[in-house]
């Protein structure tokens, strides 16, 4: 990981635009996102950025010799210390370019890992980032050990005779990965127990998902009164947060804020954060928050849907699209968005900043989650003060009267609330 404690690092961002790559994102918006990623990392001073057009990928150097010389002159003049390449760079390409330019180089995966490393706060988050970073590092040991002929003798304790340094390093990483996996599994089991406990609570779970910087945390803060970090930067939220809120008509739900998604999310991170993202699997309702003012909002929505699908989120799970940041639209674009929202029952244009549209959104959430209720009479023993208090706390009591054996209570509740009451 980069050492960002002592000084500001001068950086340059490159986005390779490879001819004939049908899966490639539009180059200019992709470059803007890459610069925003760099800006999300403390200690970086982005001196410049550009799209590099490529007829083909050069296996050993990524770029052609002429472009490498041209970029080298630019980097030297700007005194660049770090080059960020918005795309995959092989270990050999990384080693060769670093040697040619005399700078450190990070590809897109490496940069996102740096950001996650800087943002992780909870024990689980730190473990997940460390595991993802080690998995990434394992594939790039050729960078650190170019002297593959270096042999390491042994006595059978650490490695056999003739073991190369790179093999020893890879084995050390594998051992550390096993340890981290065990720790994460323990944390995941704890999270599973928490989810099981929440399943007994009579409150549905509503999960906020969306592309990074779509405004999920701002919506979360406005609805819950929490103070989750909400900044205009990518990956401002990394660790999941949950709060209980009361919707119109008194319905109570648990609202969950999750890590933002991004296109080409590193596979190492998807694997490491799977336990965290699995919170979405248990959601009764998903709010897909979109930055409707972003020029690539449709592409971003597609990326989010793809990741939800890879996580195994059922298509049967109810989903509402929350078109956020309408305050940033022109009057004409805003009118168009409002009309689209009126025609689509599962779309709600809002502004998390001003609060516009959130009341209608909450009313729809309440309508979706308002489960069928039935009236029933039960007798609560006088000694069961906790159960009686719980019924009143959750506003389930219609009428009550004292009898010889206890209080006869007429309640109006959902099947979920009834099951929770029986566990008290």
C-alpha positions in Angstrom: 0.0 0.0 0.0 1.1 3.6 -0.6 2.6 5.5 2.3 0.5 8.6 2.5 1.5 9.8 5.9 4.4 12.1 5.1 3.9 14.0 1.9 1.7 14.7 -1.1 2.3 12.4 -4.1 2.2 13.9 -7.6 0.1 11.7 -9.8 -1.1 11.4 -13.4 -4.2 9.5 -14.6 -4.3 7.5 -17.9 -7.3 5.8 -19.4 -6.4 3.4 -22.2 -9.0 3.5 -25.0 -8.4 0.2 -26.9 -9.7 0.1 -30.4 -12.3 -2.6 -31.0 -13.0 -3.2 -27.3 -16.8 -3.6 -27.4 -17.1 -3.8 -23.6 -15.2 -0.6 -23.0 -16.9 2.3 -21.3 -17.0 5.7 -23.1 -13.5 7.1 -22.7 -14.2 10.6 -21.4 -16.7 9.7 -18.6 -14.4 6.8 -17.7 -11.4 9.2 -17.4 -13.5 11.5 -15.2 -14.4 8.6 -12.9 -10.8 7.6 -12.7 -9.8 11.1 -11.7 -12.5 11.1 -9.1 -11.2 7.8 -7.8 -7.8 9.4 -7.5 -9.3 12.4 -5.7 -10.9 10.1 -3.2 -7.4 9.0 -2.0 -5.8 11.4 0.5 -2.3 12.6 -0.3 -2.6 12.6 -4.1 -2.1 15.7 -6.2 -3.4 14.8 -9.7 -1.1 16.9 -12.0 -2.8 15.7 -15.2 -5.0 13.2 -16.9 -5.6 12.0 -20.5 -7.2 9.3 -22.7 -4.6 7.2 -24.5 -5.9 5.8 -27.8 -4.5 2.3 -28.5 -4.8 0.4 -31.7 -3.8 -2.7 -29.8 -2.4 -3.8 -26.4 1.4 -4.3 -26.4 1.9 -7.4 -24.3 5.1 -6.3 -22.6 4.6 -2.6 -22.2 0.8 -2.0 -22.7 1.6 1.1 -24.8 3.7 1.5 -27.9 7.3 2.8 -27.7 6.5 6.2 -29.1 3.7 6.8 -26.7 5.8 5.7 -23.8 8.5 8.2 -24.7 5.9 11.0 -25.1 4.4 10.2 -21.7 7.8 9.9 -20.1 8.6 13.5 -21.1 5.3 14.7 -19.8 5.8 12.9 -16.4 9.3 14.3 -16.1 8.2 17.8 -16.7 5.4 17.5 -14.2 7.6 15.7 -11.7 5.1 12.8 -11.5 5.8 10.1 -8.9 2.7 7.9 -9.4 0.9 6.9 -12.6 -2.7 5.6 -12.3 -3.8 3.4 -15.2 -7.6 3.1 -15.4 -7.7 -0.5 -16.5 -6.0 -3.8 -16.0 -2.2 -3.9 -16.1 -0.3 -7.2 -16.0 2.6 -7.7 -13.6 5.1 -7.7 -16.4 3.6 -4.5 -18.0 3.7 -2.8 -14.5 7.3 -3.8 -13.9 8.4 -2.6 -17.4 6.6 0.7 -17.3 7.8 1.5 -13.8 11.4 0.8 -14.9 10.9 2.9 -18.1 9.2 5.9 -16.5 11.0 5.8 -13.1 7.6 6.1 -11.2 5.3 3.8 -9.2 2.3 2.5 -11.1 -1.1 1.4 -10.0 -3.8 -0.1 -12.1 -7.6 0.4 -11.5 -7.7 -2.6 -9.1 -4.7 -1.3 -7.1 -6.2 2.2 -6.8 -9.6 0.9 -5.5 -7.7 -1.3 -3.0 -5.8 1.7 -1.8 -9.1 3.7 -1.3 -10.7 0.8 0.6 -7.6 0.4 2.7 -7.8 4.1 3.7 -11.6 3.9 4.4 -12.0 0.7 6.3 -12.9 1.4 10.0 -14.5 -1.7 11.4 -12.6 -4.9 12.3 -14.5 -6.7 9.5 -13.8 -4.0 6.9 -10.0 -4.0 7.8 -9.8 -7.8 7.5 -11.7 -7.8 4.2 -9.5 -5.2 2.6 -6.3 -6.9 3.8 -7.5 -10.2 2.4 -8.3 -8.5 -1.0 -5.0 -6.7 -1.1 -3.0 -10.0 -0.4 -5.0 -11.8 -3.1 -4.1 -9.0 -5.5 -0.4 -8.9 -4.3 0.0 -12.6 -4.8 -0.5 -12.3 -8.5 2.1 -9.6 -8.8 5.1 -10.9 -6.9 7.1 -10.7 -10.2 7.2 -6.9 -9.5 9.0 -7.2 -6.3 11.2 -10.2 -7.2 12.8 -9.8 -10.6 15.8 -11.9 -9.4 14.1 -15.2 -9.9 17.4 -17.0 -9.9 17.9 -16.2 -6.2 17.7 -19.5 -4.4 16.9 -20.0 -0.7 18.4 -23.1 1.0 16.4 -24.6 3.8 16.3 -27.4 6.4 12.8 -28.5 5.7 11.1 -26.1 8.1 10.2 -23.2 5.9 10.9 -24.4 2.4 12.7 -27.2 0.6 16.2 -26.8 -0.9 16.2 -24.8 -4.1 13.0 -22.9 -3.2 13.0 -19.5 -5.0 12.4 -16.3 -3.1 9.2 -15.7 -5.1 7.9 -19.2 -4.1 8.6 -18.5 -0.4 6.8 -15.1 -0.6 3.8 -16.7 -2.3 3.6 -19.4 0.3 3.9 -16.8 3.1 1.0 -14.9 1.5 -1.1 -18.1 1.2 -0.5 -18.8 4.9 -1.6 -15.3 5.8 -4.7 -15.6 3.6 -5.7 -18.8 5.4 -5.4 -16.9 8.7 -7.5 -14.0 7.4 -10.1 -16.3 6.0 -10.5 -17.9 9.4 -10.9 -14.6 11.1 -13.4 -13.3 8.4 -15.4 -16.6 8.8 -15.7 -15.9 12.5 -16.9 -12.4 11.8 -19.3 -13.8 9.1 -20.8 -16.3 11.6 -21.4 -13.4 14.0 -23.0 -11.4 11.3 -25.2 -14.5 10.4 -26.3 -14.7 14.1 -27.1 -11.0 14.0 -29.2 -11.5 10.9 -31.0 -14.4 12.5 -31.7 -12.3 15.6 -33.1 -9.5 13.3 -35.3 -12.1 11.6 -37.1 -12.5 14.9 -37.6 -8.8 15.2 -40.9 -7.6 13.7 -39.3 -5.0 11.5 -38.7 -5.5 7.8 -35.2 -4.7 6.4 -34.8 -2.0 3.6 -31.4 -2.0 1.9 -29.9 1.0 0.1 -27.8 0.0 -2.8 -26.3 1.9 -5.7 -23.3 3.1 -7.6 -20.7 4.8 -5.5 -21.4 8.5 -4.9 -25.1 8.1 -5.9 -26.2 9.7 -2.6 -27.1 6.6 -0.5 -25.5 8.0 2.7 -27.1 11.4 2.3 -30.5 9.7 2.0 -29.7 7.4 5.0 -28.7 10.4 7.1 -31.8 12.4 6.2 -34.2 9.5 6.9 -32.5 8.3 10.1 -30.9 11.4 11.6 -27.6 9.5 11.7 -24.2 11.1 10.8 -22.7 8.6 8.4 -19.9 10.1 6.4 -21.5 11.6 3.3 -19.2 13.4 0.9 -19.1 14.2 -2.8 -16.5 11.5 -3.4 -16.3 7.9 -4.4 -16.5 5.2 -1.7 -17.3 7.7 1.1 -19.0 4.8 2.8 -17.3 1.4 3.2 -18.6 -0.2 6.4 -22.4 -1.0 6.5 -24.6 0.9 8.9 -28.1 0.0 10.1 -30.7 2.1 11.9 -34.4 1.7 12.8 -36.8 4.3 11.5 -40.5 4.9 11.7 -42.4 5.2 8.4 -45.8 6.9 7.9 -48.6 5.2 9.7 -46.2 4.0 12.4 -44.6 1.2 10.5 -41.0 0.6 11.8 -38.3 -0.7 9.5 -34.5 -1.3 9.6 -32.7 0.8 7.0 -29.3 -0.5 5.9 -26.6 1.6 4.1 -24.1 -0.5 2.1 -20.8 0.0 0.3 -21.2 1.6 -3.2 -20.7 -0.4 -6.3 -18.5 0.6 -9.3 -17.9 -0.7 -12.8 -15.1 -3.3 -13.1 -15.2 -3.8 -9.3 -12.1 -5.9 -8.6 -13.0 -9.6 -8.2 -10.8 -9.7 -5.1 -13.0 -7.1 -3.4 -16.3 -8.7 -4.5 -15.1 -12.0 -2.9 -13.8 -10.3 0.3 -16.8 -8.1 0.8 -19.3 -10.8 0.0 -20.3 -11.3 3.7 -21.0 -7.6 4.0 -22.9 -7.4 0.7 -25.0 -10.4 1.7 -26.9 -8.1 4.0 -28.8 -7.2 0.8 -29.8 -10.8 0.3 -32.0 -10.7 3.5 -33.6 -7.4 2.6 -37.4 -7.3 2.3 -37.1 -4.3 0.0 -34.2 -2.8 -2.0 -33.9 0.9 -2.8 -31.6 1.3 -5.8 -30.3 4.8 -5.5 -29.2 6.3 -8.8 -27.5 9.7 -9.5 -29.9 10.7 -12.2 -27.8 13.8 -13.0 -24.8 11.7 -14.0 -24.3 11.3 -17.8 -23.6 7.6 -17.4 -26.5 6.9 -15.0 -28.0 4.1 -17.2 -24.6 2.4 -17.5 -24.1 2.7 -13.7 -27.5 1.2 -13.1 -26.6 -1.7 -15.3 -23.4 -2.3 -13.3 -25.3 -2.3 -10.0 -27.9 -4.8 -11.4 -25.1 -7.1 -12.6 -23.4 -7.1 -9.2 -26.8 -7.7 -7.4 -27.3 -10.7 -9.8 -23.8 -12.0 -9.1 -24.6 -11.9 -5.3 -27.6 -14.0 -5.9 -30.2 -11.4 -5.1 -33.6 -12.8 -6.1 -35.5 -11.1 -8.9 -38.5 -11.6 -6.7 -37.2 -9.2 -4.1 -39.2 -5.9 -4.4 -37.1 -3.0 -5.7 -37.7 0.7 -6.0 -35.5 2.9 -8.1 -34.7 6.2 -6.3 -33.6 8.8 -8.9 -31.5 11.1 -6.7 -30.0 14.5 -7.3 -32.8 16.0 -9.3 -31.7 19.4 -7.8 -28.7 19.2 -10.2 -30.8 18.9 -13.3 -31.8 21.6 -15.7 -35.5 22.6 -15.6 -36.1 20.7 -18.9 -34.3 17.6 -17.8 -36.0 17.7 -14.4 -39.5 17.9 -16.1 -38.6 14.9 -18.2 -37.5 12.9 -15.2 -40.6 13.8 -13.3 -42.8 12.6 -16.1 -40.9 9.4 -16.3 -41.3 8.9 -12.6 -45.1 9.5 -12.9 -45.3 6.8 -15.6 -43.3 4.2 -13.7 -44.8 3.1 -10.3 -41.4 1.8 -9.1 -39.4 5.0 -9.8 -39.2 8.0 -7.4 -37.3 11.1 -8.4 -35.9 12.8 -5.2 -33.3 15.2 -3.9 -31.5 13.9 -0.8 -30.0 17.3 -0.4 -33.3 19.3 -0.2 -35.6 16.4 0.9 -37.9 16.8 -2.2 -39.7 13.6 -3.1 -38.7 11.7 0.1 -42.2 11.8 1.6 -43.7 10.2 -1.4 -40.8 7.6 -1.4 -41.4 6.8 2.3 -45.2 6.4 1.7 -44.5 3.9 -1.1 -42.0 2.0 1.1 -44.7 1.8 3.8 -47.3 0.6 1.3 -44.9 -2.1 0.0 -44.1 -3.4 3.5 -47.4 -3.0 5.1 -48.1 -6.7 5.6 -51.6 -8.1 6.1 -52.8 -7.6 9.7 -55.2 -9.7 11.7 -57.0 -9.0 14.9 -56.6 -11.6 17.7 -57.3 -11.9 21.4 -54.6 -13.1 23.7 -54.2 -13.3 27.5 -51.0 -11.9 28.9 -50.2 -13.1 32.4 -49.7 -10.3 35.0 -46.1 -11.5 35.5 -45.3 -11.0 31.8 -44.8 -7.3 32.0 -42.1 -7.4 29.3 -44.4 -8.9 26.7 -47.2 -6.5 27.5 -44.8 -3.5 27.3 -43.6 -4.8 23.9 -47.1 -4.9 22.5 -47.7 -1.3 23.6 -44.2 -0.2 22.3 -45.0 -1.5 18.9 -48.6 0.0 18.9 -50.3 -3.3 18.5 -52.9 -3.0 21.2 -56.5 -2.3 20.1 -58.2 -3.0 23.5 -57.3 -4.6 26.8 -59.1 -5.6 30.0 -58.0 -7.3 33.2 -59.2 -10.8 34.0 -58.5 -13.3 36.8 -55.5 -14.9 35.0 -54.1 -11.9 33.4 -54.8 -9.1 30.9 -57.0 -10.0 27.9 -55.6 -8.0 25.0 -57.0 -7.6 21.5 -54.1 -7.0 19.1 -53.9 -6.2 15.5 -50.6 -7.5 14.1 -48.8 -9.1 11.2 -47.6 -12.7 11.1 -44.0 -11.5 11.6 -45.0 -9.6 14.7 -46.9 -12.5 16.1 -43.9 -14.8 15.6 -41.7 -12.3 17.3 -44.1 -12.0 20.3 -44.0 -15.8 20.7 -40.2 -15.7 21.1 -40.3 -13.1 24.0 
